[in-house]
Amino acid sequence: MDLQILRAFVLAAKEGNVSRAAERLHLTQPAVSLQLKRFAEETGLVLFTRTPHGLALTADGAAMLPQAERVLAAVGDLQQAARKLQGTVRGALRIGTILDPEFTRLGVFLRELVEAAPQIETELRHGMSGSVLAQVLRGDLDVGFHLDPGDDDQAAATPALSVRTLTRFTYRVVAPAGWGPQVQGRDWKALAALPWLATPPESAHHRLLERVFAPLSLSPRRVAMVDQEASMLDLLKSGIGLSLVRDSIAIRECQAHGLAMADRVQLDCALRFVSLASRRDEPVIASAWDALAKAWN
């Protein structure tokens, strides 16, 4: 059934006059009369009677009117939904994640993204800070979290990147329980002589320690290689060697498990969010930046 015929029927019923219905439809009176005739033929019903003042609905016409209005309202809803979808951002977003989700506010970030752009499909790739940055630069990731030493804006100084610093924090040197006398009051030179848990070059731990030990021409004694923070904590508790630990975790673990913390040294660090500057305004990536702003407001 032609929707224009339904509109003609509804307006003629409401106006009670073919001429006024034609004006509202921007049609001629004969055209509307023809549409009403076709509607009557298609339904097999007498819908109107003529009166000295125009048209009056029959009982069948009155019964058809609310149903015709519901059909037109449903079509209007359908058209509105289609227009809304036309403006919806859609696509895939590859996100490089690091550390624990709570620290990066990953859950809040994804919630804001899903609420604002439900048609975006997200893919999370967890890794080390340096590898996330490299993948963003290669285009293998769309956005990602990254760690820089607190006095070094490696990401911010890279022209190819758009960067936002989310928070600054401190790494502390933590040792196994009972190692207090070996780390309390000790400087970096003394600490370098102790056994250390090593991390891959892509990790923030490795880059932070290199900035400390390389100028001093020191090479810490590495007893194990780990690439996950949880494994590092387990080895610390097992008495294997020293490691860098985020200050909030370091305090908690020292209190809970009696681990020792060096009191003369610490390293500042910054958590940042990055994407390629050339892709910053792409709808999917722009949506990610908007969601990040809300999560880190």
C-alpha positions as CSV (number, residue, x, y, z in Angstrom):
1,M,0.0,0.0,0.0
2,D,1.3,3.4,-1.0
3,L,2.2,5.5,2.0
4,Q,1.2,8.7,0.2
5,I,-2.3,7.2,-0.1
6,L,-2.4,6.7,3.7
7,R,-1.3,10.2,4.3
8,A,-4.0,11.5,2.0
9,F,-6.6,9.4,3.9
10,V,-5.4,10.6,7.3
11,L,-5.3,14.3,6.4
12,A,-8.6,14.2,4.6
13,A,-10.2,12.6,7.6
14,K,-8.7,15.2,10.0
15,E,-9.4,18.2,7.7
16,G,-12.8,16.9,6.6
17,N,-12.0,18.6,3.3
18,V,-10.2,17.5,0.2
19,S,-8.9,20.9,-0.7
20,R,-7.3,21.6,2.7
21,A,-5.8,18.1,2.6
22,A,-4.3,18.8,-0.8
23,E,-2.8,22.0,0.4
24,R,-1.0,20.3,3.3
25,L,0.2,17.5,0.9
26,H,1.3,20.1,-1.7
27,L,-0.8,18.3,-4.3
28,T,-3.8,19.2,-6.4
29,Q,-7.3,18.5,-5.3
30,P,-7.9,16.0,-8.2
31,A,-4.7,14.1,-7.2
32,V,-5.9,13.7,-3.6
33,S,-9.4,12.7,-4.7
34,L,-7.8,10.0,-6.9
35,Q,-5.7,8.7,-3.9
36,L,-8.8,8.5,-1.7
37,K,-10.6,6.6,-4.4
38,R,-7.7,4.2,-4.8
39,F,-7.6,3.6,-1.0
40,A,-11.3,2.8,-0.9
41,E,-10.8,0.4,-3.8
42,E,-7.8,-1.3,-2.1
43,T,-9.6,-1.7,1.2
44,G,-13.0,-2.5,-0.3
45,L,-14.6,-0.1,2.1
46,V,-16.7,3.1,2.0
47,L,-14.5,5.5,4.0
48,F,-16.2,8.8,3.6
49,T,-19.6,10.3,2.9
50,R,-20.0,13.8,1.4
51,T,-21.7,16.5,3.4
52,P,-22.5,20.1,2.6
53,H,-19.4,21.0,4.5
54,G,-17.0,18.5,3.0
55,L,-16.2,14.9,4.0
56,A,-17.3,12.9,7.0
57,L,-15.9,9.5,8.0
58,T,-18.1,6.5,7.9
59,A,-17.9,3.9,10.7
60,D,-15.4,1.9,8.6
61,G,-13.4,5.0,7.9
62,A,-13.3,5.9,11.6
63,A,-12.2,2.3,12.4
64,M,-9.4,2.6,9.8
65,L,-8.1,6.0,10.9
66,P,-6.2,5.1,14.1
67,Q,-4.6,2.1,12.3
68,A,-3.5,4.3,9.4
69,E,-2.0,6.7,11.9
70,R,-0.1,4.0,13.6
71,V,1.4,2.8,10.3
72,L,2.6,6.3,9.5
73,A,4.0,6.8,13.0
74,A,5.9,3.5,12.6
75,V,7.3,4.6,9.3
76,G,8.4,7.9,10.9
77,D,10.1,6.0,13.7
78,L,11.9,3.8,11.1
79,Q,13.1,6.8,9.1
80,Q,14.3,8.5,12.3
81,A,16.2,5.4,13.3
82,A,17.8,5.2,9.9
83,R,18.9,8.8,10.1
84,K,20.4,8.2,13.5
85,L,22.3,5.2,12.2
86,Q,23.7,7.2,9.3
87,G,25.4,9.5,11.8
88,T,26.7,6.6,14.0
89,V,30.4,6.0,14.2
90,R,31.2,2.4,13.3
91,G,34.3,0.4,12.7
92,A,37.1,-1.5,14.6
93,L,39.3,0.0,17.3
94,R,42.6,-1.7,18.3
95,I,43.7,-0.7,21.8
96,G,47.1,-1.4,23.3
97,T,46.8,-1.9,27.0
98,I,49.4,-2.1,29.7
99,L,49.6,-2.7,33.5
100,D,46.3,-3.6,35.3
101,P,42.9,-2.3,34.0
102,E,42.1,-0.5,37.2
103,F,45.2,1.7,37.0
104,T,44.6,2.7,33.4
105,R,40.8,3.1,34.0
106,L,40.3,0.7,31.1
107,G,36.8,-0.4,32.2
108,V,35.5,3.2,32.6
109,F,37.1,4.1,29.3
110,L,35.4,1.2,27.4
111,R,32.1,1.9,29.1
112,E,32.2,5.6,27.9
113,L,33.1,4.4,24.4
114,V,30.4,1.8,24.2
115,E,27.7,4.3,25.4
116,A,28.8,7.0,23.0
117,A,29.5,4.8,20.0
118,P,27.9,1.3,20.3
119,Q,28.7,0.4,16.7
120,I,32.5,0.4,17.4
121,E,34.1,-3.0,17.8
122,T,37.0,-3.0,20.2
123,E,40.0,-5.3,20.2
124,L,42.3,-5.2,23.3
125,R,46.0,-6.2,22.9
126,H,47.9,-6.3,26.2
127,G,51.6,-5.8,26.1
128,M,54.6,-3.8,27.4
129,S,54.8,-0.1,27.1
130,G,57.5,0.1,24.5
131,S,55.9,-2.5,22.3
132,V,52.5,-0.7,22.4
133,L,54.2,2.6,21.3
134,A,55.9,0.8,18.5
135,Q,52.7,-0.8,17.3
136,V,50.9,2.6,17.3
137,L,53.7,4.1,15.3
138,R,53.5,1.2,12.8
139,G,49.7,1.5,12.5
140,D,49.2,-2.0,14.0
141,L,47.3,-0.4,16.9
142,D,44.9,2.6,16.7
143,V,45.4,3.9,20.2
144,G,47.3,2.7,23.3
145,F,48.6,3.4,26.8
146,H,52.3,4.1,27.3
147,L,54.7,4.8,30.1
148,D,57.5,7.5,30.0
149,P,60.0,8.5,32.7
150,G,58.6,11.4,34.6
151,D,61.2,13.9,33.2
152,D,61.1,12.5,29.7
153,D,58.3,13.2,27.2
154,Q,59.4,10.5,24.7
155,A,55.9,10.1,23.3
156,A,55.1,13.8,23.5
157,A,58.3,14.7,21.7
158,T,57.4,12.5,18.8
159,P,55.8,14.7,16.1
160,A,54.0,11.7,14.6
161,L,52.0,11.2,17.8
162,S,49.0,12.8,19.6
163,V,49.7,12.4,23.3
164,R,47.8,13.0,26.6
165,T,49.4,12.6,30.0
166,L,46.9,10.9,32.2
167,T,48.7,10.7,35.5
168,R,52.1,10.8,37.1
169,F,53.3,8.3,39.7
170,T,56.5,6.9,41.3
171,Y,58.3,3.6,41.1
172,R,60.0,2.3,44.2
173,V,62.7,-0.3,44.6
174,V,61.3,-3.3,46.5
175,A,63.3,-6.2,47.9
176,P,62.3,-9.6,49.4
177,A,61.3,-9.8,53.1
178,G,64.4,-9.6,55.4
179,W,66.4,-7.6,52.9
180,G,65.8,-4.3,54.8
181,P,69.5,-3.9,55.9
182,Q,70.6,-4.4,52.3
183,V,68.4,-1.7,50.8
184,Q,67.7,0.8,53.6
185,G,69.8,3.9,53.2
186,R,71.4,2.6,50.0
187,D,72.0,4.6,46.8
188,W,71.8,3.3,43.3
189,K,75.5,2.2,43.2
190,A,75.0,0.0,46.3
191,L,71.7,-1.3,45.0
192,A,73.2,-2.3,41.6
193,A,75.4,-4.8,43.4
194,L,72.3,-6.8,44.6
195,P,70.5,-9.3,42.5
196,W,67.8,-7.8,40.3
197,L,64.7,-9.1,38.4
198,A,65.3,-8.0,34.8
199,T,62.7,-7.0,32.3
200,P,62.7,-6.9,28.4
201,P,63.9,-3.7,26.7
202,E,60.3,-2.9,25.7
203,S,59.3,-2.5,29.4
204,A,59.1,0.8,31.3
205,H,61.2,-0.9,34.1
206,H,64.1,-1.5,31.8
207,R,64.0,2.0,30.3
208,L,63.8,3.6,33.8
209,L,66.7,1.6,35.2
210,E,68.9,2.2,32.1
211,R,68.5,5.9,32.6
212,V,69.9,5.5,36.2
213,F,72.6,2.9,35.7
214,A,74.0,3.7,32.3
215,P,75.4,7.2,33.3
216,L,77.0,5.5,36.4
217,S,78.5,2.8,34.2
218,L,76.7,0.2,36.3
219,S,75.2,-3.1,35.3
220,P,73.0,-4.7,37.9
221,R,73.3,-8.4,38.5
222,R,70.2,-9.9,36.8
223,V,69.0,-13.2,38.2
224,A,65.7,-13.7,36.3
225,M,63.9,-12.2,33.4
226,V,60.2,-11.4,33.8
227,D,57.7,-9.7,31.6
228,Q,54.6,-9.4,33.8
229,E,54.0,-7.5,37.0
230,A,52.2,-10.3,38.7
231,S,55.2,-12.7,38.1
232,M,57.6,-10.1,39.3
233,L,55.7,-9.8,42.6
234,D,55.7,-13.5,43.1
235,L,59.5,-13.7,42.5
236,L,59.9,-10.8,45.0
237,K,58.0,-12.7,47.6
238,S,60.0,-15.8,46.9
239,G,63.2,-14.0,47.8
240,I,64.8,-13.9,44.3
241,G,65.8,-10.3,43.9
242,L,65.0,-6.6,43.7
243,S,62.5,-5.0,41.3
244,L,60.8,-1.7,40.5
245,V,57.2,-1.6,41.8
246,R,54.5,1.1,41.4
247,D,54.3,3.1,44.7
248,S,50.7,2.2,45.6
249,I,51.4,-1.5,45.0
250,A,54.8,-1.3,46.8
251,I,53.3,0.1,49.9
252,R,50.5,-2.5,49.9
253,E,52.8,-5.5,49.3
254,C,55.3,-4.3,51.9
255,Q,52.6,-4.0,54.5
256,A,50.9,-7.3,53.6
257,H,54.0,-9.5,53.0
258,G,56.8,-7.8,54.9
259,L,58.7,-6.9,51.7
260,A,61.5,-4.3,52.1
261,M,61.6,-0.9,50.3
262,A,64.6,1.2,49.5
263,D,64.2,4.6,51.1
264,R,66.8,6.7,49.3
265,V,65.8,6.2,45.7
266,Q,62.7,6.4,43.6
267,L,61.9,7.0,39.9
268,D,59.1,9.2,38.5
269,C,57.0,8.0,35.7
270,A,54.0,9.2,33.6
271,L,51.0,7.2,32.1
272,R,50.1,8.5,28.7
273,F,47.6,7.8,26.0
274,V,48.8,7.9,22.3
275,S,47.6,7.7,18.7
276,L,49.0,8.7,15.4
277,A,48.6,12.5,14.9
278,S,47.7,11.9,11.3
279,R,44.7,9.7,12.3
280,R,43.6,11.8,15.3
281,D,40.4,13.0,13.6
282,E,39.3,9.7,12.2
283,P,35.8,9.1,13.6
284,V,36.6,5.9,15.4
285,I,39.9,7.2,16.9
286,A,38.3,10.6,17.7
287,S,35.5,8.7,19.6
288,A,38.3,6.9,21.6
289,W,39.8,10.3,22.6
290,D,36.4,11.6,23.6
291,A,35.8,8.5,25.8
292,L,39.2,8.8,27.3
293,A,38.5,12.5,28.2
294,K,35.4,11.4,30.1
295,A,37.1,8.5,31.9
296,W,40.0,10.8,33.0
297,N,38.0,14.0,33.5
